């Protein structure tokens, strides 16, 4: 019986941690990575002590959010291919998730670059997890004849990333709109 209680606690702890990470990511998108911990706690519906128990430092929280978002983005690709009407629709939805991640990532990257080795490790993790997913989506959309077949995942991801860099600097610039133009331009001209 104690084994069942332990498993239940572990599942609850994982859910709590995911709730915290989702809340932190949302707050980081709207307020930046230097947002007060109390804002994250309020968004997650927990006390500040709960956040510090899971993530003793801001850097711990930032790294955990980064990894959590990479995993969510990686897991979304196959699920979107399975559930979307067409591979191109799945690709577009995945790119939207990727844009949300990138908007947060740029703030995270600025904070993490102080630890260059740690940042490089996280960036390699990001590429290892997301390039294959993007490639799978591109291949499926190309095989269905919806997009050009001469595209590489790194090209599309860098293009999207470059369009997202200026997202927070100028209210006249709409990165999501420009990414939409890029993705529309992938369509095959058959």
C-alpha positions in Angstrom: 0.0 0.0 0.0 2.8 2.4 0.7 4.1 1.7 -2.9 0.8 3.0 -4.3 1.0 6.1 -2.2 4.5 6.8 -3.3 3.6 6.4 -7.0 0.6 8.7 -6.5 2.9 11.3 -4.8 5.4 11.1 -7.6 2.6 11.6 -10.2 1.3 14.5 -8.2 4.8 16.0 -7.9 5.3 15.7 -11.7 1.9 17.3 -12.4 2.7 20.1 -10.0 6.1 20.6 -11.6 4.5 20.7 -15.1 2.0 23.2 -13.9 4.8 25.4 -12.5 6.8 25.1 -15.7 3.7 25.9 -17.9 2.9 28.9 -15.7 6.5 30.1 -15.7 6.7 29.8 -19.5 3.5 31.8 -19.9 4.7 34.6 -17.6 8.1 34.6 -19.3 6.4 35.2 -22.7 4.4 38.1 -21.4 6.8 39.6 -18.8 10.2 38.3 -19.6 12.5 36.0 -17.7 13.1 38.5 -15.0 9.4 38.5 -14.0 8.8 38.2 -10.3 8.5 34.7 -8.9 5.2 35.8 -7.2 3.7 36.3 -10.7 4.6 32.7 -11.6 3.3 31.4 -8.3 0.0 33.3 -8.8 -0.3 32.0 -12.4 0.4 28.4 -11.2 -2.0 28.8 -8.2 0.8 27.8 -5.7 2.8 29.6 -3.0 6.3 30.9 -3.7 7.8 28.3 -1.4 6.5 25.6 -3.7 8.5 27.2 -6.6 11.6 27.5 -4.5 11.3 23.9 -3.4 11.2 22.7 -7.0 13.6 25.3 -8.4 16.0 26.8 -5.8 17.4 29.4 -8.2 16.0 31.4 -11.1 18.6 29.7 -13.3 17.2 26.3 -12.3 13.7 27.5 -13.2 14.8 29.0 -16.5 16.7 25.8 -17.6 13.7 23.6 -16.5 11.3 25.8 -18.6 13.6 25.6 -21.6 13.8 21.8 -21.4 10.1 21.5 -20.7 9.2 23.5 -23.7 11.6 21.6 -26.0 10.0 18.4 -24.9 6.5 19.7 -25.4 7.4 20.9 -28.9 9.1 17.6 -29.7 6.1 15.6 -28.5 3.6 17.8 -30.3 4.9 17.1 -33.8 3.9 13.4 -34.1 0.6 14.1 -32.3 -0.2 16.9 -34.7 0.6 14.7 -37.7 -1.8 12.1 -36.3 -4.7 14.5 -35.5 -4.5 17.2 -38.3 -6.5 17.1 -41.5 -3.3 17.4 -43.6 0.5 17.3 -43.0 0.7 21.0 -44.0 -1.9 21.8 -41.3 0.2 19.8 -38.8 3.3 21.7 -39.9 1.6 25.1 -39.5 0.3 24.2 -36.0 3.7 22.9 -35.0 5.4 26.1 -36.3 3.0 28.1 -34.1 4.1 26.1 -31.0 7.7 26.6 -32.1 7.2 30.4 -32.4 5.8 30.4 -28.8 8.8 28.5 -27.7 11.2 30.8 -29.6 9.7 34.0 -28.1 10.4 32.5 -24.6 13.8 31.0 -25.7 15.3 34.3 -26.8 14.7 35.7 -23.3 16.0 32.5 -21.8 19.1 32.5 -24.0 20.1 36.0 -23.0 20.1 34.9 -19.3 21.8 31.6 -19.9 24.6 32.9 -22.1 26.5 33.9 -19.1 27.2 30.2 -18.7 28.4 29.6 -22.2 29.1 25.8 -21.7 25.6 25.3 -20.2 24.0 27.3 -23.0 25.8 25.3 -25.7 24.6 22.1 -24.1 21.0 23.3 -24.0 21.3 24.5 -27.6 22.6 21.1 -28.7 19.7 19.4 -26.8 17.3 21.8 -28.6 18.6 20.8 -32.0 18.8 17.1 -31.3 15.2 17.0 -30.2 13.5 19.5 -32.6 15.3 19.0 -35.9 14.0 15.5 -36.4 10.5 16.5 -35.6 10.6 19.4 -38.0 12.1 17.1 -40.6 9.3 14.6 -40.1 6.6 17.2 -40.6 8.4 18.7 -43.7 8.8 15.2 -45.2 5.1 14.3 -44.6 3.9 17.6 -46.1 6.3 17.2 -49.1 5.2 13.6 -49.7 1.6 14.7 -49.7 2.5 17.3 -52.4 1.6 20.3 -50.2 5.0 21.9 -49.9 8.2 22.0 -51.9 10.4 18.9 -51.4 13.8 20.7 -51.4 13.6 22.0 -47.8 15.7 21.1 -44.9 14.5 21.3 -41.3 17.5 23.5 -40.2 16.7 26.0 -43.0 13.0 26.3 -41.9 13.8 26.4 -38.2 16.5 29.0 -38.6 14.3 31.1 -40.9 11.5 31.0 -38.3 14.0 31.7 -35.5 15.4 34.7 -37.4 11.9 36.1 -37.9 11.2 35.8 -34.2 14.4 37.6 -32.9 12.8 41.0 -33.1 9.5 40.0 -31.6 9.8 42.0 -28.4 11.7 45.1 -29.7 9.1 46.9 -31.9 5.4 46.9 -31.5 5.0 47.5 -35.2 6.7 44.1 -36.0 4.5 41.0 -35.9 6.8 38.0 -35.9 3.9 35.5 -36.0 2.5 37.3 -39.2 5.9 37.1 -40.9 6.3 33.4 -39.9 2.9 32.9 -41.5 4.2 34.4 -44.7 7.2 32.2 -44.6 5.2 29.0 -44.1 2.7 30.0 -46.8 5.7 30.4 -49.1 6.6 26.7 -48.6 3.6 25.6 -50.6 4.4 23.7 -53.7 3.6 25.5 -57.0 2.3 22.4 -58.8 
